[in-house]
Amino acid sequence: MSDEGCEPPIFVLDELVLRPGMLEPFMAALEQDYRPGAEARGQRLLHRWVTPPTTAAGAEHAVLLVWQLDGVAGFWTMRSQNATPEVVAWWADAERFIRSRTRRFAAESEALAGLDALGRIHA
């Protein structure tokens, strides 16, 4: 939960199934080309998890990115900027790395009632 008096954070969970052999190039592109803009849109990258946890040749990797937003206001700020030409172009270019992707939004269970009271956040 965030600091007292602030809205509880909302988390963005990006699950990306990569094409074989694309883990290292994808992670480099993420850090260089996507993360700076995402942070400018109010997203803070908390975790970059990879499964399976191996670098064995031929392994098909999935990457789970966990981003934090500053409550409902941060959610809508991020959402309003996700259709900019720069973001659309990055995801289109990233298709060379990614076989499939899923985005979900989450919050701490104890924050749900407070978030409901603040307003609709459905994606």
Secondary structure, 3 states (H helix, E strand, C coil): CCCCCCCCCEEEEEEEEECCCCHHHHHHHHHHHHHHHHHHCCCEEEEEEEECCCCCCCCCCEEEEEEEECHHHHHHHHHHHCCCHHHHHHHHHHCCCEEEEEEEEECCHHHHHHHHHHCCCCC
